[in-house]
Amino acid sequence: MRTDDPPPTTTGPPPMDLPLKLWLARLSNGLSPVALAQAQADWWLHLLVSPTRQAQLSASALHKVQAWAHYLWRAAQGPCENCVAPAPQDKRFSRPEWRRFPFNALAQGFLLQERWWDEATHGVRGVSRHHEEVTAFVARQWLDMLSPSNSPLTNPQVLQETLRTGGANLASGAANWARDAMAVASGGEARGLQAFEPGRALALTPGQVVMRNHLIELIQYTPATPTVWREPV
């Protein structure tokens, strides 16, 4: 090899970088921290130089705080109409237990906060559409994680089950979390994955790709029986 020849190229990360990159991929569940930081920086910096949008969001936050305070006063006196409705697909607070005080107040406060963050992550001039979608998605994930339904201290269904079982449900949940966390950290398989054996628990049906583009592949499967029931729409 001549001394002025370019160094050989590799198709993957250098061996010394691989353990760190694998650890980061497992920690972030496959999402790029750099891409997330770029999207949030794009949104934050454009919001920082948009005083009109800041004023609108401040007014919206004040209005929602007033609405929640008024609801809190009415809910403490008895059943009352909600000040904000959840999305049609949101069933977290649909059980009757969430209609009792103070759990109804917690649910309404969370839904108002969720609506405000949806307003804040959209409509900021200058932010690219992709970065706006990423920022809104990340905000929703954080809010979902902090939802009152995800805390044993603020979820009435969990509190009732804890009283009924004497805390055994919390011990079982902690054991399940520890097992799943170890599986994710070590790159192991999810629990119960072995039960999905092809040909037994999973059907094997011949098929072919009938349409392909940059986003999807549409597969048409060949019927395995003379009669096929149409799936209801």
Residue frames as qw, qx, qy, qz and C-alpha x, y, z in Angstrom:
[[0.000, 0.889, 0.458, 0.000, 0.00, 0.00, 0.00],
 [0.386, 0.473, -0.034, 0.791, 1.34, 3.44, -0.91],
 [0.265, -0.287, -0.507, 0.768, 1.67, 6.03, 1.82],
 [0.187, 0.115, -0.044, -0.975, -0.60, 8.48, 0.00],
 [0.321, -0.297, -0.811, -0.388, -3.45, 5.96, -0.42],
 [0.485, -0.450, 0.090, -0.745, -6.65, 6.83, 1.52],
 [0.250, -0.194, 0.866, -0.386, -7.37, 4.70, 4.59],
 [0.191, -0.226, -0.908, -0.298, -9.75, 1.77, 4.07],
 [0.456, -0.254, 0.030, -0.853, -13.40, 2.57, 4.68],
 [0.020, 0.116, 0.955, -0.274, -15.70, 0.61, 6.96],
 [0.300, -0.410, -0.609, -0.609, -19.44, 0.09, 6.70],
 [0.578, -0.667, -0.467, -0.062, -20.18, 0.29, 10.42],
 [0.292, -0.915, 0.199, -0.195, -19.01, 2.09, 13.56],
 [0.346, 0.554, -0.706, 0.273, -15.44, 1.47, 14.68],
 [0.674, -0.207, -0.701, 0.104, -15.06, -1.42, 17.14],
 [0.276, -0.066, -0.534, 0.796, -14.21, 0.94, 20.00],
 [0.303, -0.071, 0.028, -0.950, -17.42, 2.94, 19.43],
 [0.505, -0.189, -0.731, -0.419, -19.73, -0.05, 19.14],
 [0.360, -0.345, -0.785, 0.367, -20.30, -0.81, 22.88],
 [0.006, 0.289, 0.290, -0.912, -21.17, 2.83, 23.60],
 [0.371, 0.058, -0.388, -0.842, -23.52, 3.10, 20.63],
 [0.471, -0.239, -0.830, -0.179, -25.26, -0.16, 21.56],
 [0.248, -0.353, -0.668, 0.606, -25.70, 1.05, 25.13],
 [0.154, 0.239, 0.048, -0.958, -27.15, 4.37, 23.94],
 [0.418, -0.061, -0.636, -0.645, -29.51, 2.57, 21.54],
 [0.427, -0.345, -0.830, 0.096, -30.84, 0.37, 24.34],
 [0.154, -0.342, -0.475, 0.796, -31.14, 3.33, 26.72],
 [0.258, 0.303, -0.059, -0.915, -33.06, 5.46, 24.20],
 [0.638, 0.327, 0.662, -0.218, -35.02, 2.49, 22.77],
 [0.589, 0.329, 0.566, 0.474, -33.59, 3.07, 19.31],
 [0.169, 0.956, 0.228, 0.074, -34.26, 6.83, 19.16],
 [0.609, 0.335, -0.118, 0.709, -31.33, 9.07, 18.26],
 [0.360, -0.702, -0.328, 0.519, -30.53, 11.49, 21.13],
 [0.261, -0.205, 0.265, 0.905, -28.89, 13.82, 18.59],
 [0.066, -0.395, -0.643, -0.653, -32.02, 13.96, 16.41],
 [0.344, -0.732, -0.585, 0.063, -34.20, 14.60, 19.47],
 [0.386, -0.556, -0.120, 0.726, -31.89, 17.38, 20.66],
 [0.165, 0.026, 0.430, 0.887, -31.92, 19.02, 17.22],
 [0.178, -0.570, -0.671, -0.440, -35.72, 18.96, 17.04],
 [0.404, -0.753, -0.455, 0.250, -36.18, 20.39, 20.51],
 [0.372, -0.384, 0.061, 0.843, -33.52, 23.05, 19.94],
 [0.069, 0.278, 0.547, 0.786, -35.28, 24.09, 16.72],
 [0.304, -0.705, -0.595, -0.240, -38.60, 24.45, 18.57],
 [0.491, -0.665, -0.316, 0.465, -37.14, 26.15, 21.66],
 [0.353, -0.225, 0.162, 0.894, -35.02, 28.72, 19.83],
 [0.034, -0.381, -0.529, -0.757, -37.84, 29.72, 17.48],
 [0.398, -0.736, -0.544, -0.056, -40.22, 30.02, 20.44],
 [0.509, -0.477, -0.192, 0.691, -37.61, 32.14, 22.24],
 [0.141, -0.159, 0.243, 0.946, -37.68, 34.74, 19.44],
 [0.202, -0.438, -0.658, -0.578, -41.49, 34.71, 19.06],
 [0.043, 0.029, 0.540, -0.840, -42.88, 37.03, 21.77],
 [0.575, -0.033, -0.166, -0.800, -46.33, 36.99, 20.21],
 [0.739, -0.065, -0.651, -0.164, -46.53, 33.22, 20.46],
 [0.337, 0.006, -0.714, 0.613, -45.18, 33.41, 24.02],
 [0.287, -0.031, 0.269, -0.919, -47.94, 35.86, 24.94],
 [0.708, -0.044, -0.391, -0.586, -50.57, 33.59, 23.40],
 [0.668, -0.047, -0.731, 0.135, -49.31, 30.57, 25.32],
 [0.126, 0.032, -0.589, 0.798, -49.13, 32.58, 28.56],
 [0.495, -0.051, 0.046, -0.866, -52.73, 33.70, 28.12],
 [0.762, -0.034, -0.553, -0.335, -53.78, 30.13, 27.37],
 [0.486, 0.007, -0.760, 0.432, -51.99, 28.84, 30.47],
 [0.127, -0.036, 0.431, -0.892, -53.68, 31.49, 32.65],
 [0.650, -0.039, -0.208, -0.730, -57.09, 30.62, 31.21],
 [0.740, -0.025, -0.667, -0.084, -56.56, 26.90, 31.86],
 [0.279, 0.030, -0.703, 0.653, -55.40, 27.51, 35.43],
 [0.361, -0.031, 0.230, -0.903, -58.52, 29.58, 36.08],
 [0.740, -0.017, -0.415, -0.529, -60.73, 26.90, 34.52],
 [0.625, -0.008, -0.755, 0.199, -59.13, 24.19, 36.66],
 [0.057, 0.042, -0.580, 0.811, -59.42, 26.28, 39.85],
 [0.556, -0.037, 0.009, -0.830, -63.12, 26.87, 39.13],
 [0.776, -0.004, -0.571, -0.268, -63.61, 23.17, 38.47],
 [0.414, 0.082, -0.764, 0.489, -61.75, 22.29, 41.66],
 [0.237, -0.064, 0.414, -0.877, -64.11, 24.47, 43.67],
 [0.724, 0.017, -0.156, -0.672, -67.22, 22.89, 42.11],
 [0.719, 0.107, -0.685, -0.052, -65.89, 19.31, 42.27],
 [0.174, 0.144, -0.751, 0.621, -65.15, 19.63, 45.98],
 [0.449, 0.004, 0.345, -0.824, -68.85, 20.30, 46.57],
 [0.728, 0.218, 0.588, -0.278, -70.16, 17.36, 44.54],
 [0.585, 0.238, 0.643, 0.432, -70.46, 15.91, 41.01],
 [0.197, 0.789, 0.005, -0.581, -70.13, 18.53, 38.29],
 [0.771, 0.629, 0.093, 0.029, -69.54, 18.86, 34.56],
 [0.751, -0.163, 0.193, 0.610, -65.95, 18.46, 33.33],
 [0.058, 0.865, -0.083, -0.492, -64.08, 21.52, 32.12],
 [0.255, 0.586, -0.651, -0.409, -62.18, 19.59, 29.44],
 [0.948, 0.105, 0.170, -0.247, -62.94, 16.34, 27.62],
 [0.508, -0.406, 0.678, 0.344, -60.28, 13.73, 26.82],
 [0.300, 0.363, -0.644, -0.603, -59.57, 12.65, 23.25],
 [0.858, 0.021, -0.114, -0.501, -62.00, 9.99, 21.95],
 [0.818, 0.204, -0.531, 0.088, -59.27, 7.32, 22.02],
 [0.110, 0.407, -0.648, 0.634, -58.12, 8.24, 25.55],
 [0.725, -0.408, -0.471, -0.295, -59.70, 5.74, 27.96],
 [0.414, 0.185, -0.652, 0.608, -57.40, 6.34, 30.94],
 [0.120, 0.014, 0.507, -0.853, -60.02, 8.22, 32.98],
 [0.497, -0.150, -0.508, -0.687, -63.19, 6.53, 31.73],
 [0.444, -0.251, -0.843, 0.170, -63.76, 4.32, 34.78],
 [0.380, -0.796, -0.362, -0.303, -66.31, 5.48, 37.42],
 [0.682, -0.483, -0.237, 0.495, -63.55, 5.74, 40.04],
 [0.408, 0.073, 0.108, 0.903, -62.12, 8.76, 38.21],
 [0.147, -0.651, -0.387, -0.636, -65.37, 10.70, 38.68],
 [0.599, -0.718, -0.336, 0.118, -64.88, 10.97, 42.44],
 [0.031, 0.902, -0.273, 0.333, -63.00, 13.78, 44.17],
 [0.019, -0.821, 0.220, 0.526, -60.00, 14.33, 44.28],
 [0.573, -0.040, 0.691, 0.439, -59.23, 11.96, 41.39],
 [0.425, 0.750, 0.473, 0.184, -61.51, 13.82, 38.98],
 [0.047, -0.978, 0.095, 0.181, -59.64, 17.05, 39.78],
 [0.482, -0.493, 0.597, 0.411, -56.30, 15.36, 39.10],
 [0.565, 0.316, 0.681, 0.344, -57.55, 13.99, 35.78],
 [0.273, 0.908, 0.312, 0.064, -58.93, 17.35, 34.66],
 [0.224, -0.887, 0.278, 0.292, -55.76, 19.17, 35.63],
 [0.544, -0.244, 0.675, 0.435, -53.67, 16.69, 33.68],
 [0.498, 0.553, 0.609, 0.274, -55.88, 16.94, 30.57],
 [0.103, 0.986, 0.091, -0.091, -55.67, 20.74, 30.66],
 [0.355, -0.707, 0.492, 0.365, -51.90, 20.53, 30.91],
 [0.591, 0.088, 0.714, 0.365, -51.82, 18.03, 28.05],
 [0.398, 0.799, 0.430, 0.135, -53.88, 20.38, 25.88],
 [0.080, -0.959, 0.146, 0.230, -51.58, 23.31, 26.67],
 [0.463, -0.462, 0.634, 0.413, -48.47, 21.38, 25.67],
 [0.562, 0.421, 0.648, 0.293, -50.18, 20.38, 22.43],
 [0.214, 0.960, 0.178, 0.009, -50.72, 24.08, 21.73],
 [0.302, -0.846, 0.338, 0.281, -47.15, 24.95, 22.73],
 [0.538, -0.257, 0.691, 0.408, -45.50, 22.39, 20.46],
 [0.440, 0.507, 0.634, 0.384, -47.51, 23.40, 17.41],
 [0.154, 0.916, 0.336, 0.158, -47.77, 26.65, 15.51],
 [0.413, -0.734, 0.170, 0.511, -44.34, 28.12, 16.31],
 [0.581, 0.808, -0.049, -0.082, -43.22, 29.97, 13.18],
 [0.174, 0.781, -0.599, -0.010, -39.94, 28.83, 11.68],
 [0.534, -0.299, 0.782, -0.121, -39.92, 25.31, 13.12],
 [0.310, 0.208, -0.792, -0.483, -39.70, 22.61, 10.45],
 [0.795, -0.156, -0.177, -0.559, -42.66, 20.29, 10.22],
 [0.793, 0.047, -0.592, 0.138, -40.56, 17.24, 11.08],
 [0.274, 0.173, -0.595, 0.736, -39.04, 18.88, 14.16],
 [0.475, -0.237, 0.142, -0.836, -42.48, 20.06, 15.24],
 [0.868, -0.108, -0.352, -0.332, -43.83, 16.51, 15.01],
 [0.662, 0.099, -0.626, 0.400, -40.85, 15.10, 16.91],
 [0.012, 0.238, -0.463, 0.854, -41.15, 17.72, 19.66],
 [0.657, -0.209, -0.003, -0.724, -44.89, 17.15, 20.03],
 [0.858, -0.022, -0.504, -0.095, -44.34, 13.38, 20.13],
 [0.480, 0.140, -0.632, 0.592, -41.68, 13.62, 22.85],
 [0.251, -0.251, 0.315, -0.880, -43.86, 15.98, 24.90],
 [0.800, -0.170, -0.207, -0.537, -46.76, 13.52, 24.70],
 [0.777, 0.037, -0.603, 0.178, -44.51, 10.67, 25.84],
 [0.218, 0.178, -0.566, 0.775, -43.32, 12.61, 28.87],
 [0.482, -0.204, 0.142, -0.840, -46.86, 13.67, 29.74],
 [0.847, -0.092, -0.414, -0.322, -48.15, 10.11, 29.37],
 [0.607, 0.090, -0.665, 0.425, -45.42, 8.92, 31.71],
 [0.057, 0.073, -0.492, 0.866, -46.42, 11.55, 34.31],
 [0.494, -0.361, -0.430, -0.664, -50.15, 10.88, 33.99],
 [0.493, -0.372, 0.494, -0.612, -52.05, 10.37, 37.29],
 [0.948, 0.044, -0.058, -0.310, -53.12, 6.98, 35.94],
 [0.758, 0.374, -0.476, 0.243, -49.47, 5.84, 36.01],
 [0.047, 0.448, -0.625, 0.637, -48.87, 6.56, 39.70],
 [0.445, -0.310, -0.837, 0.074, -50.06, 4.18, 42.42],
 [0.152, -0.310, -0.508, 0.789, -50.68, 7.16, 44.71],
 [0.282, 0.321, 0.004, -0.904, -53.04, 8.96, 42.33],
 [0.425, 0.012, -0.734, -0.530, -54.77, 6.06, 40.56],
 [0.630, -0.235, 0.349, -0.653, -57.98, 5.06, 42.40],
 [0.929, 0.120, -0.264, -0.229, -58.09, 1.65, 40.72],
 [0.582, 0.338, -0.630, 0.388, -54.57, 0.84, 41.94],
 [0.187, -0.369, 0.544, -0.730, -55.38, 2.10, 45.43],
 [0.824, -0.127, 0.098, -0.544, -58.44, -0.13, 45.63],
 [0.900, 0.198, -0.389, 0.012, -56.48, -3.16, 44.43],
 [0.310, 0.438, -0.633, 0.559, -53.70, -2.40, 46.92],
 [0.477, -0.306, 0.448, -0.692, -56.18, -2.37, 49.78],
 [0.916, 0.028, -0.074, -0.393, -57.79, -5.57, 48.53],
 [0.886, 0.231, -0.362, 0.176, -54.52, -7.52, 48.17],
 [0.674, -0.705, 0.035, 0.217, -52.65, -5.97, 51.06],
 [0.048, -0.850, 0.422, 0.312, -49.95, -4.61, 48.74],
 [0.725, -0.061, 0.641, 0.242, -49.27, -7.88, 46.91],
 [0.605, 0.729, 0.295, 0.126, -50.07, -6.21, 43.57],
 [0.050, 0.957, -0.283, -0.030, -47.29, -3.66, 44.13],
 [0.534, -0.500, 0.662, 0.160, -44.76, -6.37, 44.93],
 [0.732, 0.301, 0.584, 0.182, -45.76, -8.32, 41.83],
 [0.424, 0.897, 0.108, 0.061, -45.53, -5.19, 39.66],
 [0.182, -0.867, 0.451, 0.108, -42.09, -4.33, 41.01],
 [0.654, -0.218, 0.696, 0.203, -40.87, -7.86, 40.22],
 [0.663, 0.582, 0.446, 0.154, -42.25, -7.63, 36.67],
 [0.199, 0.974, -0.112, -0.013, -40.60, -4.23, 36.15],
 [0.391, -0.690, 0.585, 0.169, -37.23, -5.50, 37.38],
 [0.712, 0.072, 0.665, 0.213, -37.39, -8.52, 35.08],
 [0.547, 0.763, 0.313, 0.144, -38.36, -6.44, 32.03],
 [0.016, -0.964, 0.252, 0.080, -35.73, -3.79, 32.81],
 [0.534, -0.477, 0.656, 0.239, -33.01, -6.44, 33.00],
 [0.700, 0.356, 0.584, 0.207, -34.20, -7.94, 29.70],
 [0.369, 0.921, 0.104, 0.074, -34.03, -4.55, 27.97],
 [0.220, -0.879, 0.408, 0.114, -30.64, -3.70, 29.47],
 [0.536, -0.346, 0.737, 0.224, -29.13, -7.03, 28.44],
 [0.359, 0.371, -0.560, -0.648, -30.75, -7.15, 25.01],
 [0.210, 0.048, 0.973, -0.089, -32.75, -10.25, 25.94],
 [0.201, -0.329, -0.730, -0.564, -36.13, -11.37, 24.65],
 [0.448, -0.296, 0.134, -0.833, -39.42, -10.11, 26.00],
 [0.350, -0.045, 0.854, -0.382, -41.35, -12.36, 28.36],
 [0.654, 0.387, 0.543, -0.357, -43.66, -14.82, 26.60],
 [0.372, 0.638, -0.426, -0.523, -42.01, -14.42, 23.21],
 [0.077, -0.245, 0.955, 0.146, -41.24, -18.13, 23.08],
 [0.483, 0.337, 0.726, -0.356, -44.97, -18.90, 22.99],
 [0.546, 0.697, -0.002, -0.465, -45.30, -17.36, 19.50],
 [0.477, -0.241, 0.767, 0.356, -43.97, -20.30, 17.53],
 [0.419, 0.384, -0.408, -0.715, -44.45, -20.10, 13.75],
 [0.452, 0.038, -0.834, -0.315, -46.83, -22.78, 12.57],
 [0.315, -0.365, -0.829, 0.284, -48.43, -23.14, 16.00],
 [0.088, -0.683, -0.441, 0.575, -49.32, -19.83, 17.66],
 [0.140, 0.620, -0.224, -0.739, -48.51, -17.87, 14.49],
 [0.791, 0.468, 0.378, -0.110, -50.11, -18.72, 11.16],
 [0.307, -0.362, 0.591, 0.653, -47.93, -19.29, 8.10],
 [0.575, 0.665, 0.437, -0.193, -49.75, -18.07, 4.99],
 [0.545, 0.130, 0.419, 0.714, -48.21, -17.64, 1.52],
 [0.138, 0.904, 0.273, -0.299, -48.34, -14.11, 0.17],
 [0.593, 0.276, 0.253, 0.713, -46.78, -11.64, -2.21],
 [0.125, -0.505, -0.113, 0.846, -46.02, -7.93, -2.28],
 [0.372, 0.655, 0.610, 0.243, -48.62, -6.22, -4.50],
 [0.141, 0.923, 0.082, 0.348, -47.52, -2.62, -3.88],
 [0.702, -0.340, -0.148, 0.608, -44.33, -1.04, -2.61],
 [0.197, 0.900, 0.015, 0.387, -43.24, 2.56, -2.06],
 [0.318, 0.517, -0.502, 0.617, -40.73, 4.44, 0.10],
 [0.407, -0.427, 0.407, -0.697, -42.91, 3.98, 3.20],
 [0.739, -0.088, 0.536, -0.398, -44.69, 0.61, 3.09],
 [0.176, 0.143, -0.896, -0.382, -45.01, -2.77, 1.44],
 [0.718, 0.019, 0.183, -0.671, -48.58, -4.02, 0.90],
 [0.023, -0.192, 0.977, 0.084, -48.79, -7.81, 1.14],
 [0.759, 0.019, -0.130, -0.638, -51.70, -9.85, -0.22],
 [0.337, -0.272, 0.886, -0.166, -51.98, -13.26, 1.43],
 [0.458, 0.047, -0.749, -0.476, -53.25, -16.34, -0.35],
 [0.748, -0.302, 0.167, -0.567, -56.29, -17.98, 1.29],
 [0.023, -0.328, 0.940, -0.093, -55.51, -21.32, 2.92],
 [0.350, 0.284, 0.849, -0.276, -59.13, -22.53, 2.89],
 [0.163, 0.423, 0.706, 0.544, -61.87, -22.58, 0.20],
 [0.189, -0.846, -0.433, -0.248, -64.05, -20.20, 2.26],
 [0.387, 0.053, -0.285, 0.875, -62.77, -16.90, 3.62],
 [0.164, -0.808, -0.539, 0.172, -64.75, -14.71, 5.99],
 [0.261, 0.669, 0.061, 0.693, -64.66, -11.02, 5.23],
 [0.369, -0.234, -0.498, 0.749, -63.39, -8.92, 8.13],
 [0.028, -0.867, -0.497, -0.018, -66.07, -6.44, 9.30],
 [0.346, 0.416, -0.016, 0.841, -65.20, -2.80, 8.71]]
